[in-house]
Amino acid sequence: NHQCSSPVAACFMANPHESELHYPFGDIIPAPGEVHDIAPGVRWLRMGLPFALDHINLWLLEDGEGWTIVDCGITNDATKQAWEQVFATALQGKPVTRVIATHMHPDHIGLAHWLTERWQCRLWISATDYNGARLASQSTTGFGGERSAAFFASHGLTDPEALAKVRGRSNYYAGMVPNVPDAYRRLLDGMSIDIGGRAWRCIAGYGHAPEHMALHCDSLNLLISGDMVLPRISTNVSVYALEPEADSLTLYLDSLARFESLASDTLVLPSHGKPFTGLQVRIRQLRDHHDERLADVMMACREKPCHAAELLPVLFKRPLDLHQTTFAMGESVAHLHALWHAGKLVRRADADGVWRFSAA
């Protein structure tokens, strides 16, 4: 599943070609509790996160006699207070009538229970992510605990301190998503939602979350991309203990094709970073980035059988702290699995039960 671990603090790769993108709003960034108008009936707000990735962008869509919220922020007092400020100053006296979560990661769905209860409205989300969130809020779902530690150990992570950190993260998700609404309305790929008289089409994406839903409005030439396309960092794509043979990276790269037909001047509203234009350029950058990393992994595995932990210096050119290392492992496994599922690598368990990958 987002990123990293939670999905939020992972080992994202910085974009060295960011100058190829255009930021139409310059350096404008809304302060917590404030909004910035993006387009008719579309407002941008930003909430803080307690991670290296320190913010999430959220969206207010004017919806006739009310407002639709897209994404929620994590559950904590600071985020609730920021929302209360928005409610007091930015809703023009109209209620919130719907909450949409692009996916199940804590910074996106964390406060959905509070928002839907406060406004007596419904959460809209894909069925896969709704059920994933319900499960994760009651258990570890691969984000931490003994199973996760054993999974990372099977891919070569031996540092006792790192494994202890993974074991101790058994309440990681539930700490930010203590509750999930008891009912929801299902979003499906290709589904059109009428918001304020405008059609917003759902575009499903895989690999980052179970069934991420981006939203495209053709009449406004806007894409709420969620975490599928980010301007400054690469989307976290990992393999976790819950689905230990997953091919997350191939799913993600295949999903990018769903956005390639959108207009070249589409204004992209990402969950992290600033609104930008240059969608096709960014998709090409992301493909090139992963092609380079896959080539690096392939070269290393031709030289000798490798496990995921050995490939961290190959994939991540900067030093990783303990927190980042445990999340980087999921990304390393994802790159190995993409080549393994494509038949370019074979994997075998060594005498210690560690998976090593070598050229087919």
N, C-alpha and C positions, 0 to 999 in steps of 0.2 A: 503494500500500500504506500502517502504524502508524506511524503517526504519524510523523509527521513524520519524515521521514527516515530515521530509524530509526523512526521512529515514535516516538521517545521524547521528544524535546525540543522539540516544536514550538510552534506559536503557539496554544495553547489559549485559549479564551475563558473568563474567570471567570464563575461563575454569580451574577448579582446577586440572585436570588430563592432563595438557598440556605436561608433561614429557613423556607421552605415544606416542607422535608424534615425528617425526624426521624432522629436518630442514637441508637439504643437503647443503645449502649455508651459514650456520652458522649465524653470525650476520651481514652479508652484507646487506646493504639497499641503494639503489640508491638515491643520492641527487636530489632535483628538477632540472630538465633539463638534468640529466645524465641518462645513460642506463646501464643495466647489462645483459649480455648474459646468457640465461637460457638453451637453446638447439639450435640446428642448425636452424637459421632463426627466433628465438623467443627471443625478448628482453623485459626486465622488466624495467619499469619506475614508478616513484611515484610522485604524486602531493599533495600539502597541502590542508587541509580543515579547515575552521574556527570553528571547533567543538571540543568537548572532543575527539571524534574519528577524529584524526587530519590529516589523510592521506587517499588516495585511490591509489591502484596499477592499472596501465594501461599497456597495452601490445602492442608491435609492432611485426607484423608477416610479414616476408619477402614474397613477393607475386610476383615472377617473375620480371617484370620490374618496380615494385612499392612496396608499403607497405600497409598492412591493419592495421588500428588502432582498438584496442578493448577497448572501454570505453574512456571517454573524460575529466573528471574533471568538476568542476562547472565553471560558467561564472564569471571570475574576471580577473583583469590585471595580477596578479601574475601567474595564470595558463596559460594565453596566453604567457607570457614572457618565462615560462618554456618550453612550446611547441616550441616556436621559437628557443630556444637553442637546443632542440632536432632536429629540422629540419635542423639547421645549422651544426650539428656535427654527427648525428647518422643515416642519411638516405642514405649515400654513393652516394649522387647525384641523387637518384631516388625519384619520387613523391609518395605522398599518393594517392592510387587509390580506397580506400573503408574505410568507418568507420562503425564499428559494435558497437551497444549499447546492453549490456546484458539485460538492463531494463530501466525503465523510471525515476528512482530516480535521483535527481539533480546532484549528484557527478558522475553519469554514462553518462547522456545525456546532461548535461548543456552546454557544448561547441560544441555540434554536429553541430549546425547551423553555427558556425564560422569555424570549421574545414572543413565542406563540401563545404562552399563557398570559402574558401581560396584555396582548392585543386580541386574544381569543380568535386567533386565525390559524390557518393550516400551514404546515411545512410541506414544500414541494421538493422532491429529490428522487434520484433513480432508486429503484427497489433494491438493487445490489448494494448501493452505498447506505441506504437506510438500514437494511438488516446487518450490514457490516458494522455500522455505528452502534446499533443496539448490542451486538455481541461484544464489541470492543469496550463499551462502557461498563460491561459486567465481568470482563476477563482481560487477558493480556493480548490476545490475538496476534501473537508473534512480535509485539513491540518490545517485550521485555519478559523477565522471569526465567525459570529453569529451561524451558523448551527453547527459548531464543538463545540462551547461553550455549546449550548443547548444539544448536544449529550452527552458530558461528564457530564453535570449536571444531565442528566437522568440516569447516572450510578453512581451518588453519589458524584461527585466532587462539593463541595460547597465553597471552598476557593475563596473569591472575587478576590484576587490577581492572582490566577492561572487562573480563568476564564477570567479575563481581559487580561492576557497574550495570551490566546488562541484567544480571539476576535481580538487582535492586530496583529495576525499572518496571516491576510488575504492575504498578498502578499508574503508569505513565499516561495512558490515554484517559482513563477514568478521572484522573486528577483535573483534566481540562474539559472533559465531557462527562460530567457526573450523571446526567440524565439525557435521554432522547425523547422527543414527543411520542406519545402513545399511538398516534395515528399520523398518516401522511398521505400526500397525493403523488402518484407516480409520474415521473418524467421518463419519456422514451425518446430514443434517437429519431430525429426527423419531426417530432411533435412540434406544433406551432402553438404558442401561448399568446393570447391577446392581453397586452398590458397597455392600458391607456389608449386603446384604439390602434395600437401598432402590433404587428406580428413579430414575435421573437421565436426563432427556430432553435430547437435543441440539437446540439452536435455532440454525440457520445465520443469519449476518448478513453483509452485503456493504457495500462502499464504504470501510471502514476497512482491511480486510485482504482478501485474495482470497476466503477462505471461513472466516470466524470462527465458532467454535462456543461458544456459551454453554451452560450446564448448569442445568436446572431440576429440583428435587426437590419434587414435590407434597406428599409426606408430611411433609417438614420445612418446607414453605413457604419455600424458599430458592432464589435465583437467583444462580449464579456468572455475572456479566454480562460478565466480561472487560473489554474496552475499548468495548463497544457502548453501555453506559449508565454514565456516570460522574457523581458528584454535584456536584463543585465546578468541573469544567472540561468543555468540550465536546470530544467525541471528534475527533481529527484526521481529516479527510477530504480527501485530496489527489489530484491527477493527476500522474503521473510519466512520464518519457521512455519507459518500457517499454510503456506503453499510452497513447499521447499523445492519443487522442480519447476517453478514458474519461469516463463520466458517473457518477463516484463518489458525488457528493452525492445524486443521485436514488436510487441503490442503497441508500445508507445510510438515507435517510428512509423508503424503502419497507420496509426491514428492521425499523425500529422497530415497525411494525404487528404483527410476530410476538410482541411482548412485551405488547401492550395487553390481551390477554385474561387475563393472570395476575392473581391476587388482589391487591386494593389494598393489603393488609398484607404482601405478600411482602417478606421480608428480602433486600435486594440486596447481594451481595458483589462490589464492583467491584475492578478491578485498581489503581486509584489513588483516593485518598481513603479515607473510612471507610464501613463497612457502614451502610446506611440503609433506611428505609421511605419510601414515597411514589413508587413506580415510575411510576404513571400521571401524577402531577404532573410528574415529571422529564421524561418523554417529551413532555408538552405544552410544557414550558419549552424543550426542544431544538428542537421544531418551530417554536415562536414565534421563537426566536433565529435560525434559518436563514431563516424567512420574512422577518424584518426585514432580514437581510443581503442576501437576494435582491432585496428591494424597493429597497434602497440601490444595488445594482449596476445594476438596471434603470433607475433614475432617472439614474445617471451616464451610462449608455450611450445614453439618449435625448438627452442634452445634446450629446454628441459621441462618435464612435467611440473606444473605450477598449481598451487592452491590460491584461493582468493586473497588471503592475508599477504602472501608474497607479492601480489600485484598492486597493493596499495601505492607504493612509490612510483609504479608505472602509470597509474591512473591519476594520481594526485601529486602534482609537482611541488606543492607547498607542504610544510610540516603540518601534521594533524595532531590536535590534542586528543585526550582520551575520549571525550564526548564525541568528537568528530570521527574518530577511528571506528567506533562501534557502528556508526551510521554509514560510513564509507564502505564497510564490509558488505552491506546490502547492495550497493552499487557495483562493487567488484564482482559479486556473484552474478548480478544481472548481465554484465558484459560477458562473463564466461558462459553463461547459459545461452545467450544469443548465438554464440559460435557453436556451442554443443548441440543445440536444437537444429541448427543449420547443417549439421553433419561435418563441420570443419574441425571440431575438437571431439575427442573421446574423453570420458572421465572414468577413473578407477579409484577405488578406495585403497589407501595404502595400509600397512600393517597396523597403524594407529587409528584406522577408521576415518582418515582425512581424505576428502575428495581432491584428487589431482587431475588436472586437465592437460592433455597433450595433443599434438597435431594428429588428425585422423590419417 
